[in-house]
Amino acid sequence: MLDTACFVTAVRSSAGAAGAVVQMVFREEVVLLMDLKMGLEYRDVALRPEHLMASALSEREVLELIEALEAFAEPVEIISKTRPLSPDPNDDMVLDVAMNGRAEAVVTYNTKHFMEVGAKVGISILTPAQFLEEMSKR
């Protein structure tokens, strides 16, 4: 599970750890979990003018990237919701997908908001760099 901030970071620069995680999805080394709301959230945030400018990508290119991720992602149906899960209500959507999709990990820069819930439900909460380190050990 890749939270929105990590996805946007990857859009803005494919050279960093978040970009490497996205590349792993396309190489089918990891399975990305998504639902409709996550796809809409990725669009809403990544298509903001400041992110498009920083990425040097066109709106169409970002949309194509999101559509490609959706094609590789495993769709998750949200059957169970428990609220509130996180101090930030926007993070609950990510946790819904992670829990309903039985994610092994949530990849986020905001580990503080996810850590307590992750520990309770058995989902690792990792930064992109930590995730890459964990994957290199496998």
DSSP file (Angstrom, degrees, kcal/mol; ACC not computed):
  #  RESIDUE AA STRUCTURE BP1 BP2  ACC     N-H-->O    O-->H-N    N-H-->O    O-->H-N    TCO  KAPPA ALPHA  PHI   PSI    X-CA   Y-CA   Z-CA
    1    1 A M              0   0    0      0, 0.0   106,-3.5     0, 0.0     2,-0.5   0.000 360.0 360.0 360.0 126.9    0.0    0.0    0.0
    2    2 A L  B     -a  107   0A   0     31,-0.4   106,-0.2   104,-0.2   104,-0.0  -0.950 360.0-137.6-114.7 116.9    1.5    3.3   -1.1
    3    3 A D     >  -     0   0    0    104,-2.4     4,-2.1    -2,-0.5     3,-0.3  -0.241  26.7-104.7 -73.2 167.1    0.0    6.4    0.5
    4    4 A T  H  > S+     0   0    0      1,-0.2     4,-2.9     2,-0.2     5,-0.2   0.872 116.9  55.7 -61.9 -41.8   -0.7    9.5   -1.5
    5    5 A A  H  > S+     0   0    0      1,-0.2     4,-2.1     2,-0.2    -1,-0.2   0.889 109.4  47.5 -61.3 -38.7    2.3   11.6   -0.3
    6    6 A C  H  > S+     0   0    0     -3,-0.3     4,-2.2   101,-0.3    -1,-0.2   0.909 111.6  50.5 -68.2 -41.1    4.7    8.8   -1.4
    7    7 A F  H  X S+     0   0    0     -4,-2.1     4,-2.1     1,-0.2    -2,-0.2   0.944 111.4  47.8 -61.1 -46.2    3.0    8.5   -4.8
    8    8 A V  H  X S+     0   0    0     -4,-2.9     4,-2.6     1,-0.2    -1,-0.2   0.884 109.2  54.0 -63.6 -38.1    3.2   12.3   -5.3
    9    9 A T  H  X S+     0   0    0     -4,-2.1     4,-1.8    -5,-0.2    -1,-0.2   0.907 108.4  49.9 -60.6 -40.9    6.9   12.3   -4.3
   10   10 A A  H  < S+     0   0    0     -4,-2.2    -2,-0.2     2,-0.2    -1,-0.2   0.875 110.3  50.3 -65.7 -36.9    7.5    9.6   -6.9
   11   11 A V  H  < S+     0   0    0     -4,-2.1     3,-0.3     1,-0.2    -2,-0.2   0.916 110.4  49.4 -65.2 -42.9    5.7   11.7   -9.6
   12   12 A R  H  < S+     0   0    0     -4,-2.6     2,-0.3     1,-0.3    -2,-0.2   0.821 133.5   5.1 -68.4 -30.8    7.8   14.7   -8.7
   13   13 A S    ><  -     0   0    0     -4,-1.8     3,-0.8    -5,-0.2     6,-0.4  -0.820  53.3-169.2-157.0 113.5   11.0   12.7   -8.9
   14   14 A S  T 3  S+     0   0    0     -2,-0.3     9,-0.1    -3,-0.3    -4,-0.1   0.524  81.3  77.7 -77.9  -3.9   11.4    9.1  -10.0
   15   15 A A  T 3  S+     0   0    0      4,-0.1    -1,-0.2    -5,-0.1    -5,-0.1   0.668  82.8  74.3 -82.1 -16.4   15.0    9.1   -8.8
   16   16 A G  S <> S-     0   0    0     -3,-0.8     4,-1.9    -7,-0.2     5,-0.1  -0.090 100.0 -85.9 -90.3-171.1   14.2    8.7   -5.1
   17   17 A A  H  > S+     0   0    0      1,-0.2     4,-1.9     2,-0.2     5,-0.1   0.884 126.0  52.6 -64.8 -40.8   13.1    5.9   -2.9
   18   18 A A  H  > S+     0   0    0      1,-0.2     4,-2.0     2,-0.2    -1,-0.2   0.909 109.3  50.6 -63.0 -40.3    9.4    6.5   -3.6
   19   19 A G  H  > S+     0   0    0     -6,-0.4     4,-2.3     1,-0.2    -1,-0.2   0.876 107.7  53.5 -62.2 -37.8   10.1    6.4   -7.3
   20   20 A A  H  X S+     0   0    0     -4,-1.9     4,-1.7     2,-0.2    -1,-0.2   0.862 106.1  52.8 -66.0 -35.4   11.9    3.1   -6.8
   21   21 A V  H  X S+     0   0    0     -4,-1.9     4,-1.4     2,-0.2    -2,-0.2   0.930 109.3  48.8 -65.5 -44.3    8.9    1.6   -5.0
   22   22 A V  H  X S+     0   0    0     -4,-2.0     4,-1.8     1,-0.2     3,-0.3   0.907 109.1  53.2 -61.1 -41.4    6.6    2.6   -8.0
   23   23 A Q  H  X S+     0   0    0     -4,-2.3     4,-1.7     1,-0.2    -1,-0.2   0.859 103.6  57.0 -62.5 -34.5    9.1    1.1  -10.4
   24   24 A M  H  <>S+     0   0    0     -4,-1.7     5,-2.8     2,-0.2     6,-0.9   0.858 103.3  54.4 -64.0 -34.8    9.0   -2.2   -8.4
   25   25 A V  H ><5S+     0   0    0     -4,-1.4     3,-1.3    -3,-0.3    -2,-0.2   0.939 108.8  47.5 -62.2 -46.3    5.2   -2.2   -8.9
   26   26 A F  H 3<5S+     0   0    0     -4,-1.8    -2,-0.2     1,-0.3    -1,-0.2   0.789 110.8  50.9 -68.5 -27.2    5.7   -2.0  -12.7
   27   27 A R  T 3<5S-     0   0    0     -4,-1.7    -1,-0.3    -5,-0.2    -2,-0.2   0.426 113.6-122.6 -86.1   1.5    8.4   -4.7  -12.6
   28   28 A E  T < 5S+     0   0    0     -3,-1.3    -3,-0.2    -4,-0.2    -2,-0.1   0.809  76.1 127.3  60.7  33.6    5.8   -6.8  -10.6
   29   29 A E  S   <S+     0   0    0     -5,-2.8     2,-0.3     1,-0.2    -4,-0.2   0.685  77.4  23.0 -87.3 -22.6    8.2   -7.2   -7.7
   30   30 A V  S    S-     0   0    0     -6,-0.9     2,-0.6    -9,-0.1    -2,-0.2  -0.962  79.7-124.4-138.4 156.7    5.5   -6.0   -5.3
   31   31 A V        -     0   0    0     -2,-0.3     2,-0.4    -3,-0.1    42,-0.1  -0.910  20.2-148.7-106.5 123.3    1.7   -5.8   -5.5
   32   32 A L        -     0   0    0     -2,-0.6    42,-3.3    40,-0.2     2,-0.4  -0.746   9.5-145.8 -88.2 134.5    0.1   -2.4   -5.0
   33   33 A L  E     +c   74   0B   0     -2,-0.4   -31,-0.4    40,-0.2     2,-0.3  -0.855  27.9 163.0-100.2 135.4   -3.3   -2.4   -3.4
   34   34 A M  E     -c   75   0B   0     40,-2.0    42,-2.5    -2,-0.4     2,-0.3  -0.988  21.6-167.6-146.4 155.2   -5.8    0.2   -4.5
   35   35 A D     >  -     0   0    0     -2,-0.3     4,-2.0    40,-0.2     3,-0.2  -0.803  48.1 -91.0-127.7 178.3   -9.5    1.0   -4.4
   36   36 A L  H  > S+     0   0    0     -2,-0.3     4,-2.3    40,-0.3     5,-0.2   0.903 124.6  54.6 -57.9 -43.7  -11.4    3.6   -6.4
   37   37 A K  H  > S+     0   0    0      1,-0.2     4,-2.5     2,-0.2    -1,-0.2   0.880 106.4  51.5 -60.8 -38.6  -11.0    6.2   -3.7
   38   38 A M  H  > S+     0   0    0     -3,-0.2     4,-3.0     2,-0.2    -1,-0.2   0.930 109.6  49.8 -64.7 -43.4   -7.2    5.8   -3.7
   39   39 A G  H  X S+     0   0    0     -4,-2.0     4,-2.0     1,-0.2    -2,-0.2   0.904 112.8  46.8 -60.4 -41.0   -7.1    6.3   -7.5
   40   40 A L  H  X S+     0   0    0     -4,-2.3     4,-2.9     2,-0.2    -1,-0.2   0.882 111.9  50.8 -67.5 -38.5   -9.2    9.4   -7.2
   41   41 A E  H  X S+     0   0    0     -4,-2.5     4,-2.4     2,-0.2     5,-0.4   0.920 108.1  52.0 -65.4 -44.0   -7.0   10.7   -4.3
   42   42 A Y  H  X S+     0   0    0     -4,-3.0     4,-2.6     1,-0.2     5,-0.3   0.934 113.5  45.6 -55.8 -46.0   -3.9   10.1   -6.4
   43   43 A R  H  X S+     0   0    0     -4,-2.0     4,-1.8    -5,-0.2    -2,-0.2   0.947 111.2  51.8 -62.3 -49.4   -5.5   12.1   -9.2
   44   44 A D  H  < S+     0   0    0     -4,-2.9    -1,-0.2     1,-0.2    -2,-0.2   0.900 120.8  31.6 -56.2 -45.3   -6.7   14.9   -7.0
   45   45 A V  H >< S+     0   0    0     -4,-2.4     3,-1.6     1,-0.2     6,-0.2   0.929 117.9  50.4 -83.7 -47.0   -3.3   15.5   -5.4
   46   46 A A  H 3< S+     0   0    0     -4,-2.6    -3,-0.2    -5,-0.4    -2,-0.2   0.764 106.6  57.2 -66.4 -24.3   -0.8   14.7   -8.2
   47   47 A L  T 3< S+     0   0    0     -4,-1.8    -1,-0.3    -5,-0.3    -2,-0.1   0.376  76.2 121.1 -89.9   5.8   -2.6   16.9  -10.7
   48   48 A R  S X> S-     0   0    0     -3,-1.6     4,-2.2     1,-0.1     3,-1.1  -0.450  76.1-116.0 -66.5 143.2   -2.3   20.0   -8.6
   49   49 A P  H 3> S+     0   0    0      0, 0.0     4,-2.6     0, 0.0     5,-0.2   0.840 112.6  55.2 -52.0 -39.9   -0.4   22.7  -10.5
   50   50 A E  H 3> S+     0   0    0      1,-0.2     4,-1.8     2,-0.2     5,-0.1   0.850 110.7  45.1 -65.9 -32.4    2.6   22.7   -8.0
   51   51 A H  H <> S+     0   0    0     -3,-1.1     4,-2.0    -6,-0.2     6,-0.2   0.874 112.3  50.7 -78.2 -37.7    3.1   19.0   -8.4
   52   52 A L  H  X>S+     0   0    0     -4,-2.2     4,-1.5     2,-0.2     5,-0.9   0.928 112.3  47.8 -62.8 -43.5    2.8   19.1  -12.2
   53   53 A M  H  <5S+     0   0    0     -4,-2.6     3,-0.2    -5,-0.2    -2,-0.2   0.927 113.1  47.4 -63.2 -44.7    5.3   22.0  -12.3
   54   54 A A  H  <5S+     0   0    0     -4,-1.8    -1,-0.2     1,-0.2    -2,-0.2   0.829 114.6  46.9 -66.5 -31.6    7.8   20.2  -10.0
   55   55 A S  H  <5S-     0   0    0     -4,-2.0    -1,-0.2     2,-0.2    -2,-0.2   0.725  94.8-139.7 -82.7 -21.4    7.5   16.9  -12.0
   56   56 A A  T  <5 +     0   0    0     -4,-1.5     2,-0.3     1,-0.3    -3,-0.2   0.727  62.5 127.0  62.3  22.8    7.9   18.5  -15.4
   57   57 A L      < -     0   0    0     -5,-0.9    -1,-0.3    -6,-0.2    -2,-0.2  -0.791  61.0-118.9-106.0 152.9    5.2   16.1  -16.5
   58   58 A S     >  -     0   0    0     -2,-0.3     4,-2.1    -3,-0.1     5,-0.2  -0.424  28.6-108.5 -81.3 164.3    2.0   17.0  -18.3
   59   59 A E  H  > S+     0   0    0      1,-0.2     4,-2.5     2,-0.2     5,-0.2   0.909 122.1  53.1 -56.7 -42.5   -1.4   16.3  -16.9
   60   60 A R  H  > S+     0   0    0      1,-0.2     4,-2.5     2,-0.2    -1,-0.2   0.900 107.2  51.0 -61.4 -42.2   -1.8   13.6  -19.5
   61   61 A E  H  > S+     0   0    0      2,-0.2     4,-2.0     1,-0.2    -1,-0.2   0.889 111.0  47.9 -64.5 -39.2    1.5   11.9  -18.5
   62   62 A V  H  X S+     0   0    0     -4,-2.1     4,-2.5     2,-0.2    -2,-0.2   0.921 111.7  50.2 -67.9 -42.5    0.5   11.9  -14.8
   63   63 A L  H  X S+     0   0    0     -4,-2.5     4,-2.7     1,-0.2    -2,-0.2   0.903 109.6  51.2 -60.7 -40.8   -2.9   10.5  -15.7
   64   64 A E  H  X S+     0   0    0     -4,-2.5     4,-2.2     2,-0.2    -1,-0.2   0.882 109.0  51.4 -64.1 -37.9   -1.3    7.8  -17.8
   65   65 A L  H  X S+     0   0    0     -4,-2.0     4,-2.4     2,-0.2    -2,-0.2   0.932 111.7  46.3 -63.4 -45.9    1.0    6.9  -14.9
   66   66 A I  H  X S+     0   0    0     -4,-2.5     4,-2.6     1,-0.2    -2,-0.2   0.922 112.4  50.3 -63.6 -43.8   -1.9    6.6  -12.5
   67   67 A E  H  X S+     0   0    0     -4,-2.7     4,-1.7     1,-0.2    -1,-0.2   0.879 110.0  50.7 -62.5 -37.8   -3.9    4.5  -15.0
   68   68 A A  H  X S+     0   0    0     -4,-2.2     4,-1.6     2,-0.2    -1,-0.2   0.918 109.7  50.0 -66.3 -42.5   -0.8    2.2  -15.5
   69   69 A L  H  X S+     0   0    0     -4,-2.4     4,-2.1     1,-0.2     3,-0.2   0.921 109.0  52.4 -60.3 -42.8   -0.6    1.8  -11.7
   70   70 A E  H  < S+     0   0    0     -4,-2.6    -1,-0.2     1,-0.2    -2,-0.2   0.869 106.5  53.7 -61.2 -35.9   -4.3    0.9  -11.5
   71   71 A A  H  < S+     0   0    0     -4,-1.7    -1,-0.2     1,-0.2    -2,-0.2   0.847 115.5  39.2 -67.4 -33.2   -3.7   -1.7  -14.2
   72   72 A F  H  < S+     0   0    0     -4,-1.6   -40,-0.2    -3,-0.2    -2,-0.2   0.705 100.8  95.6 -86.9 -21.8   -0.9   -3.3  -12.2
   73   73 A A  S  < S-     0   0    0     -4,-2.1   -40,-0.2    -5,-0.2   -42,-0.0  -0.268  77.0-120.9 -73.9 154.4   -2.7   -2.9   -8.8
   74   74 A E  E     -c   33   0B   0    -42,-3.3   -40,-2.0    27,-0.0     2,-0.1  -0.854  34.2-125.4 -90.2 120.8   -4.8   -5.4   -7.0
   75   75 A P  E     -c   34   0B   0      0, 0.0     2,-0.5     0, 0.0   -40,-0.2  -0.432  23.2-155.1 -70.7 141.1   -8.2   -3.9   -6.5
   76   76 A V        -     0   0    0    -42,-2.5     2,-0.6    -2,-0.1   -40,-0.3  -0.962   6.2-148.4-119.8 129.8   -9.5   -3.9   -3.0
   77   77 A E        -     0   0    0     -2,-0.5     2,-1.0    23,-0.2     3,-0.2  -0.858  19.5-133.8 -94.5 125.9  -13.1   -3.9   -2.0
   78   78 A I        +     0   0    0     -2,-0.6     3,-0.1     1,-0.2    19,-0.1  -0.698  42.9 152.8 -83.2 107.8  -13.7   -2.0    1.2
   79   79 A I        +     0   0    0     -2,-1.0     2,-0.4     1,-0.3    -1,-0.2   0.768  62.0  42.9-101.8 -37.4  -16.0   -4.3    3.3
   80   80 A S        -     0   0    0     -3,-0.2     2,-0.4    16,-0.2    -1,-0.3  -0.948  60.7-179.7-120.3 130.4  -15.0   -3.3    6.8
   81   81 A K        -     0   0    0     -2,-0.4     2,-0.5    -3,-0.1    11,-0.0  -0.996   5.0-172.5-127.7 133.1  -14.4    0.3    8.1
   82   82 A T        -     0   0    0     -2,-0.4    -2,-0.0    10,-0.1     3,-0.0  -0.992  27.3-124.7-123.0 123.0  -13.4    1.2   11.6
   83   83 A R  S    S+     0   0    0     -2,-0.5     2,-0.1     1,-0.2    -2,-0.0  -0.922  78.5  19.5-125.6 149.5  -13.3    4.8   12.5
   84   84 A P        +     0   0    0      0, 0.0    -1,-0.2     0, 0.0    -3,-0.0   0.716  65.8 153.3 -77.6 150.2  -11.3    6.7   13.6
   85   85 A L        +     0   0    0      1,-0.2    32,-0.1     3,-0.1    -2,-0.1   0.740  65.8  29.2-102.4 -34.8   -8.2    4.8   12.9
   86   86 A S  S    S-     0   0    0      2,-0.1    -1,-0.2     1,-0.1     6,-0.1  -0.849  77.5-115.8-127.9 156.9   -5.7    7.6   12.6
   87   87 A P  S    S+     0   0    0      0, 0.0    -1,-0.1     0, 0.0     3,-0.1   0.769 110.7  60.2 -61.8 -23.8   -5.3   11.1   14.1
   88   88 A D  S >> S-     0   0    0     25,-0.1     3,-1.9     1,-0.1     4,-0.6  -0.926  77.4-153.2-107.1 112.1   -5.6   12.3   10.5
   89   89 A P  H >> S+     0   0    0      0, 0.0     3,-0.9     0, 0.0     4,-0.5   0.780  93.8  64.3 -56.8 -27.7   -9.0   11.3    9.0
   90   90 A N  H >> S+     0   0    0      1,-0.2     4,-0.6     2,-0.2     3,-0.5   0.788  96.2  58.4 -66.1 -25.6   -7.5   11.4    5.5
   91   91 A D  H <> S+     0   0    0     -3,-1.9     4,-2.2     1,-0.2    -1,-0.2   0.714  87.6  75.8 -75.6 -19.9   -5.2    8.5    6.5
   92   92 A D  H <X S+     0   0    0     -3,-0.9     4,-2.6    -4,-0.6    -1,-0.2   0.862  89.3  57.5 -60.2 -35.6   -8.2    6.3    7.3
   93   93 A M  H <X S+     0   0    0     -4,-0.5     4,-1.8    -3,-0.5    -1,-0.2   0.911 107.6  47.2 -60.9 -42.8   -8.8    5.7    3.6
   94   94 A V  H  X S+     0   0    0     -4,-0.6     4,-2.5    -3,-0.2    -2,-0.2   0.920 113.0  48.7 -64.2 -44.4   -5.3    4.3    3.2
   95   95 A L  H  X S+     0   0    0     -4,-2.2     4,-2.9     1,-0.2     5,-0.3   0.856 106.3  57.3 -66.7 -34.8   -5.7    2.1    6.3
   96   96 A D  H  X S+     0   0    0     -4,-2.6     4,-2.6     2,-0.2     5,-0.3   0.939 110.9  43.1 -58.2 -47.0   -9.1    0.9    5.0
   97   97 A V  H  X S+     0   0    0     -4,-1.8     4,-2.2     2,-0.2    -2,-0.2   0.927 114.9  50.1 -65.6 -44.6   -7.4   -0.3    1.8
   98   98 A A  H  <>S+     0   0    0     -4,-2.5     5,-3.0     2,-0.2     4,-0.3   0.927 116.0  40.6 -60.7 -46.4   -4.5   -1.8    3.7
   99   99 A M  H ><5S+     0   0    0     -4,-2.9     3,-0.8     3,-0.2    -2,-0.2   0.926 118.3  45.0 -72.3 -44.3   -6.6   -3.7    6.2
  100  100 A N  H 3<5S+     0   0    0     -4,-2.6    -1,-0.2    -5,-0.3    -2,-0.2   0.806 117.3  46.2 -70.3 -27.7   -9.2   -4.9    3.7
  101  101 A G  T 3<5S-     0   0    0     -4,-2.2    -1,-0.2    -5,-0.3    -2,-0.2   0.422 109.5-124.2 -91.7   0.9   -6.5   -5.9    1.2
  102  102 A R  T < 5 -     0   0    0     -3,-0.8    -3,-0.2    -4,-0.3    -4,-0.1   0.923  39.5-166.7  55.4  49.3   -4.5   -7.6    3.9
  103  103 A A      < -     0   0    0     -5,-3.0    -1,-0.1    -6,-0.2     3,-0.1  -0.300  25.5-149.0 -64.8 146.5   -1.4   -5.5    3.1
  104  104 A E  S    S+     0   0    0      1,-0.3    20,-2.4    19,-0.1     2,-0.3   0.786  80.3   6.4 -80.0 -31.3    1.9   -6.5    4.5
  105  105 A A  E     - b   0 124A   0     18,-0.2     2,-0.5    20,-0.0    -1,-0.3  -0.996  55.3-141.0-152.1 151.5    3.0   -2.9    4.7
  106  106 A V  E     - b   0 125A   0     18,-2.6    20,-2.6    -2,-0.3     2,-0.7  -0.982  24.1-148.7-108.4 126.2    1.9    0.7    4.2
  107  107 A V  E     +ab   2 126A   0   -106,-3.5  -104,-2.4    -2,-0.5     2,-0.3  -0.873  38.9 140.3 -99.2 118.1    4.7    2.8    2.6
  108  108 A T        -     0   0    0     18,-2.6     3,-0.2    -2,-0.7    -2,-0.1  -0.984  57.8-140.2-153.5 154.1    4.5    6.3    3.9
  109  109 A Y  S    S+     0   0    0     -2,-0.3     2,-0.8     1,-0.2     3,-0.2   0.565  99.5  72.0 -88.4 -12.4    6.5    9.3    5.0
  110  110 A N    >>  +     0   0    0      1,-0.2     4,-0.9    16,-0.1     3,-0.7  -0.460  53.7 151.2-101.5  59.1    4.0    9.8    7.8
  111  111 A T  H 3>  +     0   0    0     -2,-0.8     4,-2.5     1,-0.2     3,-0.3   0.801  62.9  69.6 -61.9 -29.0    4.8    6.9   10.0
  112  112 A K  H 3> S+     0   0    0     -3,-0.2     4,-0.5     1,-0.2    -1,-0.2   0.904 101.7  43.1 -57.2 -45.2    3.7    8.8   13.1
  113  113 A H  H <4 S+     0   0    0     -3,-0.7     4,-0.3     1,-0.2    -1,-0.2   0.744 122.5  38.2 -74.9 -22.8    0.0    8.6   12.1
  114  114 A F  H  X S+     0   0    0     -4,-0.9     4,-2.8    -3,-0.3     5,-0.2   0.702  93.3  82.9-100.9 -22.2    0.1    5.0   11.0
  115  115 A M  H  X S+     0   0    0     -4,-2.5     4,-2.4     1,-0.2     5,-0.2   0.875  90.6  47.5 -58.0 -48.2    2.4    3.3   13.5
  116  116 A E  H  X S+     0   0    0     -4,-0.5     4,-1.8     1,-0.2    -1,-0.2   0.931 116.8  42.5 -63.0 -46.9   -0.1    2.6   16.3
  117  117 A V  H  > S+     0   0    0     -4,-0.3     4,-2.1     1,-0.2    -1,-0.2   0.918 112.3  55.0 -66.0 -42.6   -2.8    1.2   14.0
  118  118 A G  H  X>S+     0   0    0     -4,-2.8     5,-2.4     1,-0.2     4,-1.1   0.904 107.8  49.4 -56.2 -43.1   -0.3   -0.8   12.1
  119  119 A A  H  <5S+     0   0    0     -4,-2.4     3,-0.3    -5,-0.2    -1,-0.2   0.891 110.6  50.8 -64.0 -39.4    1.0   -2.4   15.2
  120  120 A K  H  <5S+     0   0    0     -4,-1.8    -1,-0.2     1,-0.2    -2,-0.2   0.863 119.8  33.9 -66.4 -36.6   -2.5   -3.3   16.3
  121  121 A V  H  <5S-     0   0    0     -4,-2.1    -1,-0.2     2,-0.2    -2,-0.2   0.397 112.2-109.6-105.5   2.9   -3.5   -4.9   13.0
  122  122 A G  T  <5S+     0   0    0     -4,-1.1     2,-0.5    -3,-0.3    -3,-0.2   0.824  70.1 136.5  77.4  32.0   -0.1   -6.4   12.1
  123  123 A I      < -     0   0    0     -5,-2.4    -1,-0.2    -6,-0.2   -18,-0.2  -0.958  52.8-126.6-113.1 125.9    0.8   -4.2    9.1
  124  124 A S  E     -b  105   0A   0    -20,-2.4   -18,-2.6    -2,-0.5     2,-0.6  -0.437  15.6-150.2 -67.4 141.4    4.3   -2.9    8.9
  125  125 A I  E     +b  106   0A   0    -20,-0.2     2,-0.4    -2,-0.1   -18,-0.2  -0.964  29.0 166.4-116.1 113.7    4.6    0.9    8.5
  126  126 A L  E     -b  107   0A   0    -20,-2.6   -18,-2.6    -2,-0.6   -16,-0.1  -0.950  36.9-125.4-133.4 145.2    7.7    1.8    6.5
  127  127 A T     >  -     0   0    0     -2,-0.4     4,-2.8   -20,-0.2     5,-0.2  -0.423  44.9-101.8 -72.5 163.9    9.1    4.8    4.8
  128  128 A P  H  > S+     0   0    0      0, 0.0     4,-2.5     0, 0.0     5,-0.2   0.907 125.3  50.4 -55.6 -40.9   10.0    4.2    1.1
  129  129 A A  H  > S+     0   0    0      2,-0.2     4,-2.1     1,-0.2     5,-0.1   0.911 111.3  47.6 -64.6 -41.6   13.7    3.8    2.1
  130  130 A Q  H  > S+     0   0    0      2,-0.2     4,-2.7     1,-0.2    -1,-0.2   0.901 110.9  52.1 -64.6 -40.1   12.9    1.3    4.8
  131  131 A F  H  X S+     0   0    0     -4,-2.8     4,-2.6     2,-0.2    -2,-0.2   0.928 109.5  48.6 -61.7 -45.2   10.6   -0.6    2.4
  132  132 A L  H  X S+     0   0    0     -4,-2.5     4,-1.9     1,-0.2    -1,-0.2   0.894 111.4  50.7 -62.7 -39.1   13.4   -0.8   -0.1
  133  133 A E  H  X S+     0   0    0     -4,-2.1     4,-0.9     2,-0.2    -2,-0.2   0.933 111.0  48.1 -63.7 -45.1   15.8   -2.0    2.6
  134  134 A E  H >X S+     0   0    0     -4,-2.7     3,-0.6     1,-0.2     4,-0.6   0.905 111.6  50.2 -60.7 -42.0   13.4   -4.7    3.7
  135  135 A M  H >< S+     0   0    0     -4,-2.6     3,-0.8     1,-0.2    -1,-0.2   0.846 104.3  57.9 -67.5 -32.9   12.8   -5.8    0.1
  136  136 A S  H 3< S+     0   0    0     -4,-1.9    -1,-0.2     1,-0.2    -2,-0.2   0.745 101.4  57.3 -69.8 -21.0   16.6   -6.1   -0.5
  137  137 A K  H <<        0   0    0     -4,-0.9    -1,-0.2    -3,-0.6    -2,-0.2   0.680 360.0 360.0 -79.4 -18.9   16.8   -8.6    2.4
  138  138 A R    <<        0   0    0     -3,-0.8    -1,-0.2    -4,-0.6    -2,-0.2   0.477 360.0 360.0 -81.0 360.0   14.3  -10.9    0.8
